[in-house]
Each structure stands twice: as C-alpha cells, then as structure tokens.
Amino acid sequence: MIPASLELSKIEALHGGDSAISRRLKEGIESDLVATKSPILIDCCPMLGVLALNALIAADRVLLPVAADFLSLEAPASWTPRWVLEMRLKKQFLRRVVVTRFDARRRLSYGIYQELRARFGESLCRTVITESVSLAESPMHGKDIFAYAPTSQGAADYEH
C-alpha cells in the first residue's frame, strides 16, 4: 500500500506545473455536472499543496480542526492575525476553529481551548470534540463515526 502523502506528492508532481490547476475544483463544482444547492464538504489533509489549495479556492467557509495538544497550537498560530491564505489568495473566508481530541481529565485541554479563544475570539466554536475510543477506531473500520458508533459521545459532539 502506498502512503497517502506519497500519492499526494505524485499528484502534485504531475499537475503542480499547470497554471489552471488551482481552479479546477471550483470550476467543477460550479459546472452543470454538479448542479446542487446542498452544501459540499471537502476534507483536506493538513499539507497546503495543490489539492488543499483547490479546496480553499472553491470554498466559501473554512473549518480548521485543532487538537487539544500543545504542538497543535503551532499551525494556527501562523494563521493569525490575518490568515495566510486570505493574504495569498486575496479571498475572504467565513472561518471557524474547532477543538478536537479534547480530554476533560487534562488541564492542558482547557489551557489549549483558552489560548485558542484568546487568538480566535468568536471564530472559535463553543462545541469541542471530546477524545473517545469510538472516534479513534472508526477510521480503522472504514466508517465515519455515525456509521460506526452512532450513539457514542463522539457522534453526539459532531452532531452538535
């Protein structure tokens, strides 16, 4: 099995030189082939490459999940005070930050939440996604949390 990061690198190597590549997803969504009024959710890897850039150009809204761990604070720190992508893409996003992997037993989780509240203010979601075994296991079974454990705390957090 080829690691996903290697596959992304291959795609970027093959298409990264195409000047129109960054607008393809947006054009596809706006085309008659995908004529829908329903929201479209695009889940991206944290690497800011051609695929994630395509998603950001196509997006009106951005949800940035941040794990309640110290090292997770480093990435969103580089997105303030104005988000890097807004400066580079010359585009404004409706943006929200959600804390994930929140463990109420650890003071660190509360500290991370407070630090993110100070940095992002009202852009930080009040809902937190608590750490749970079901959330950790569901990808291993190839299912989302709603299919794997619909009555779990993780499913309830994501529904909220």
Secondary structure as the mmCIF struct_conf table of DSSP 4:
data_model
#
loop_
_struct_conf.conf_type_id
_struct_conf.id
_struct_conf.beg_label_comp_id
_struct_conf.beg_label_asym_id
_struct_conf.beg_label_seq_id
_struct_conf.end_label_comp_id
_struct_conf.end_label_asym_id
_struct_conf.end_label_seq_id
HELX_RH_AL_P HELX_RH_AL_P1 ALA A 4 HIS A 15
TURN_TY1_P TURN_TY1_P1 GLY A 16 GLY A 17
TURN_TY1_P TURN_TY1_P2 SER A 19 ALA A 20
HELX_RH_3T_P HELX_RH_3T_P1 ILE A 21 ARG A 23
HELX_RH_AL_P HELX_RH_AL_P2 ARG A 24 GLU A 30
BEND BEND1 SER A 31 SER A 31
HELX_RH_3T_P HELX_RH_3T_P2 ASP A 32 VAL A 34
BEND BEND2 SER A 38 SER A 38
BEND BEND3 PRO A 46 MET A 47
BEND BEND4 GLY A 49 GLY A 49
HELX_RH_AL_P HELX_RH_AL_P3 VAL A 50 ALA A 58
BEND BEND5 ASP A 60 ASP A 60
STRN STRN1 ARG A 61 ALA A 67
BEND BEND6 ALA A 68 ASP A 69
HELX_RH_3T_P HELX_RH_3T_P3 PHE A 70 LEU A 73
HELX_RH_AL_P HELX_RH_AL_P4 GLU A 74 ALA A 77
TURN_TY1_P TURN_TY1_P3 SER A 78 TRP A 79
BEND BEND7 PRO A 81 ARG A 82
HELX_RH_AL_P HELX_RH_AL_P5 VAL A 84 LEU A 89
TURN_TY1_P TURN_TY1_P4 LYS A 90 LYS A 90
STRN STRN2 LEU A 94 PHE A 102
TURN_TY1_P TURN_TY1_P5 ALA A 104 ARG A 105
HELX_RH_AL_P HELX_RH_AL_P6 ARG A 107 PHE A 120
HELX_RH_3T_P HELX_RH_3T_P4 GLY A 121 SER A 123
STRN STRN3 LEU A 124 THR A 130
HELX_RH_AL_P HELX_RH_AL_P7 VAL A 133 GLU A 137
HELX_RH_3T_P HELX_RH_3T_P5 SER A 138 HIS A 141
TURN_TY1_P TURN_TY1_P6 GLY A 142 GLY A 142
HELX_RH_AL_P HELX_RH_AL_P8 ILE A 145 TYR A 148
TURN_TY1_P TURN_TY1_P7 PRO A 150 THR A 151
BEND BEND8 SER A 152 SER A 152
HELX_RH_AL_P HELX_RH_AL_P9 GLN A 153 GLU A 159
#
